[in-house]
Amino acid sequence: MSVWEALVLGFIQGATEFLPVSSSGHLVMGQALMNVRVPGVVFEVAVHVATLVSVLLFYRKRVSGLIRGAVKGRKDAWRYVLLLCLATLPAACVGLGAGDFIEGLFDAPRVAGIGLLVTGTFLWTARWALGRNPGTGPGIRTALLMGLAQAFSIVPGVSRSGATVVTGLWLGVEAEEAAAFSFLMAVPAILGAAVLELPELAEAGSGLAGGALGVGVVAAALTGILAIWTFVAMLRRKSFHRFGPYCWVVGGAFLIYLAMRG
């Protein structure tokens, strides 16, 4: 993979990580369209880690508040932290128990196209979920179900942010609070995946020509913050469901492209 290709894929990751259109699906499609093959999930994990910087910057006040509250022993801070840990468990179990199978999915472009069609379908339901009277923040049941949605989104083409936020909306969580919990619960999940891939990441750092991995990481980090802002803005305007048709069109077009390519 060249530096230019890594730059494009890193931009795709940063732009789509927080929008409900599946960054993993777009990375798989980008590799297929550019005829670039990045075996396994090393590049995927690396650029995901880069976008964590965007999360920490956008929610810096909440993160610092949670840290200060936890240090001071505040119950509300510890409750929120424990809910984030609970929401992480399903994805951790899937990642540890089916790692090889999941890695194989990233080498099958057709999976990403199908996943986008699925993503579009549940995003379209957000138009009704946003019309309900929201409750407050997440509880134990909400955290667990949003965690299960996050585990399902390990499949390429299934949007992590879309699956988790829509689940939260249907469970009565206020829209911006659902988004905040969704993005923050991604932090331990992505860090955990990075730890598991650490040996391969270290090896890949010197294996990708011209520092391509580093270029992709920087591109993903710089574009991630804009994507979060866009995501939250569309939730406020209750236009979140409009990402659904986009996923249908892109997923369907990509499947047609693969069929014609043979």
C-alpha positions in Angstrom: 0.0 0.0 0.0 1.4 3.4 -1.0 1.4 6.5 1.1 -1.3 8.0 -1.2 -3.5 5.0 -0.8 -3.0 5.0 3.0 -4.0 8.7 3.0 -7.2 8.1 1.1 -8.1 5.1 3.3 -7.3 7.1 6.5 -9.5 9.9 5.3 -12.3 7.4 4.7 -11.9 6.0 8.2 -11.9 9.4 9.9 -14.9 10.6 7.9 -17.0 7.5 8.3 -16.0 6.2 11.8 -18.5 8.4 13.6 -21.1 8.8 10.8 -23.5 5.8 10.8 -22.3 4.5 7.5 -19.7 1.9 8.7 -16.1 2.9 8.5 -15.1 -0.8 8.2 -17.4 -1.3 5.3 -16.0 1.8 3.5 -12.5 0.7 4.1 -13.2 -2.7 2.6 -14.9 -1.1 -0.4 -12.1 1.5 -0.7 -9.5 -1.3 -0.8 -11.5 -3.2 -3.4 -12.1 -0.2 -5.7 -8.4 0.9 -5.5 -7.3 -2.7 -5.9 -5.4 -2.4 -2.6 -5.2 -5.5 -0.3 -4.3 -5.0 3.3 -4.4 -8.5 4.9 -6.0 -8.9 8.2 -7.2 -6.1 10.5 -3.9 -4.3 11.4 -4.6 -1.2 9.3 -8.2 -1.2 10.4 -7.3 -1.3 14.1 -4.6 1.3 13.7 -6.8 3.9 12.1 -9.6 3.1 14.6 -7.1 3.9 17.4 -6.4 7.2 15.6 -10.0 8.3 15.7 -10.1 7.8 19.5 -8.2 11.1 19.6 -11.2 12.7 18.0 -13.5 11.2 20.7 -11.3 12.4 23.6 -11.1 15.9 22.1 -14.8 16.3 21.4 -15.9 14.9 24.8 -12.9 16.2 26.7 -15.1 17.9 29.4 -17.1 14.8 30.0 -14.0 12.6 30.1 -12.2 14.9 32.4 -15.3 15.1 34.6 -15.6 11.3 34.8 -11.9 11.0 35.7 -12.2 13.6 38.4 -15.4 12.2 39.7 -14.0 8.7 39.9 -10.9 9.8 41.7 -13.1 11.7 44.2 -15.2 8.5 44.6 -18.4 10.0 43.3 -21.1 7.4 42.8 -22.5 8.9 39.6 -19.1 8.9 37.9 -18.3 5.3 38.9 -21.8 4.2 37.8 -21.2 5.7 34.3 -17.7 4.1 34.1 -19.1 0.7 35.1 -21.9 1.0 32.5 -19.3 1.7 29.9 -17.4 -1.4 31.0 -20.6 -3.5 30.9 -21.3 -2.3 27.4 -17.8 -3.3 26.3 -18.2 -7.0 27.4 -20.2 -8.3 24.4 -17.7 -7.0 21.8 -14.8 -8.3 23.9 -16.3 -11.8 24.1 -16.9 -11.8 20.3 -13.5 -10.5 19.5 -11.7 -13.0 21.7 -13.9 -16.0 20.7 -14.2 -15.4 17.0 -11.1 -13.4 16.1 -10.0 -15.5 13.1 -13.5 -15.6 11.7 -13.9 -11.9 12.0 -10.6 -11.2 10.4 -11.7 -13.4 7.4 -14.8 -11.2 6.9 -12.5 -8.2 6.2 -11.0 -10.1 3.2 -14.5 -10.8 1.8 -15.7 -7.5 0.1 -19.2 -8.8 -0.5 -19.8 -8.9 3.3 -19.4 -5.1 3.5 -22.0 -4.5 0.8 -24.5 -6.7 2.5 -23.7 -5.1 5.9 -24.5 -1.7 4.5 -27.9 -2.8 3.3 -28.6 -4.0 6.9 -27.2 -0.7 8.3 -29.5 1.3 6.1 -32.5 -0.6 7.2 -32.1 0.0 11.0 -31.0 3.6 10.4 -34.3 4.3 8.6 -36.1 3.2 11.8 -34.5 6.2 13.6 -37.1 8.5 12.1 -39.7 6.9 14.4 -37.3 6.4 17.4 -36.4 10.1 17.4 -40.1 11.0 17.6 -40.6 9.3 20.9 -40.3 11.0 24.3 -36.8 10.4 25.4 -35.8 9.4 28.9 -32.6 10.2 30.7 -29.2 8.5 30.5 -28.4 4.8 30.0 -29.0 2.2 32.6 -27.8 -1.4 33.0 -30.3 -2.8 30.5 -29.5 -0.1 28.0 -25.8 -0.5 28.3 -26.0 -4.2 27.8 -28.2 -4.0 24.7 -26.1 -1.2 23.2 -23.1 -3.4 23.9 -24.7 -6.3 22.0 -25.3 -3.9 19.1 -21.6 -2.9 19.2 -20.6 -6.6 19.1 -22.8 -7.1 16.0 -21.2 -4.1 14.3 -17.9 -5.9 14.2 -19.2 -7.3 10.9 -17.9 -5.1 8.0 -20.6 -2.8 6.7 -22.6 -2.7 9.9 -22.2 0.7 11.4 -21.1 0.7 15.1 -22.3 4.2 15.8 -25.5 3.6 13.9 -26.3 0.3 15.6 -25.6 1.5 19.1 -27.2 4.9 18.8 -30.4 3.6 17.2 -30.6 0.9 19.9 -30.3 3.6 22.5 -32.9 5.8 20.9 -35.4 2.9 20.8 -34.7 2.2 24.5 -35.6 5.8 25.3 -32.2 7.4 25.7 -32.0 11.1 24.8 -30.4 11.5 21.4 -27.2 13.4 22.3 -26.8 11.3 25.4 -27.0 8.1 23.3 -24.4 9.5 21.0 -22.0 10.4 23.8 -22.4 6.9 25.4 -21.9 5.3 22.0 -18.7 7.1 21.3 -17.3 6.7 24.8 -18.1 3.0 24.9 -16.0 2.6 21.8 -12.9 3.7 23.7 -12.2 0.5 25.7 -13.4 -1.7 22.8 -11.0 -0.2 20.3 -8.1 0.0 22.8 -8.7 -3.7 23.6 -8.6 -4.6 20.0 -5.4 -2.6 19.6 -3.8 -4.5 22.5 -4.6 -7.8 20.9 -3.1 -6.7 17.6 -0.1 -4.9 19.2 2.6 -7.4 18.0 1.2 -7.2 14.4 0.9 -3.4 14.6 4.6 -3.1 15.7 5.6 -5.3 12.8 3.4 -3.4 10.3 4.8 0.0 11.4 7.9 -0.8 9.5 6.4 -3.0 6.9 4.1 -0.5 5.2 6.1 1.4 2.5 7.1 5.0 3.2 5.4 5.2 6.6 2.0 4.6 4.9 0.5 3.3 8.2 1.5 6.6 10.0 0.0 8.7 7.2 -3.3 6.8 7.4 -3.4 7.2 11.1 -2.9 11.0 11.0 -5.5 11.4 8.2 -8.0 9.4 10.3 -7.4 11.4 13.4 -7.8 14.8 11.7 -11.0 14.0 9.9 -12.7 12.3 12.9 -13.6 15.4 14.8 -15.6 16.9 11.9 -17.5 13.6 11.6 -18.5 13.7 15.2 -19.8 17.2 14.9 -21.8 16.3 11.8 -23.3 13.2 13.6 -24.5 15.2 16.6 -25.8 18.0 14.4 -28.0 15.6 12.4 -29.3 14.0 15.6 -30.3 17.5 16.8 -32.1 18.2 13.5 -33.7 14.7 13.6 -32.4 14.0 10.2 -30.3 11.0 11.3 -32.4 8.5 9.3 -31.3 10.1 6.0 -28.1 8.1 6.2 -30.2 5.0 5.6 -30.8 5.6 1.8 -27.1 6.4 1.4 -26.2 3.0 2.9 -28.7 1.3 0.6 -27.4 3.0 -2.5 -23.7 2.5 -1.7 -24.1 -1.1 -0.5 -26.3 -2.0 -3.5 -24.0 -0.3 -6.0 -20.9 -2.0 -4.5 -22.6 -5.5 -4.7 -23.4 -4.8 -8.4 -19.8 -3.7 -9.0 -18.5 -6.9 -7.5 -20.9 -9.0 -9.5 -19.9 -7.3 -12.8 -16.2 -7.6 -11.9 -16.7 -11.3 -11.4 
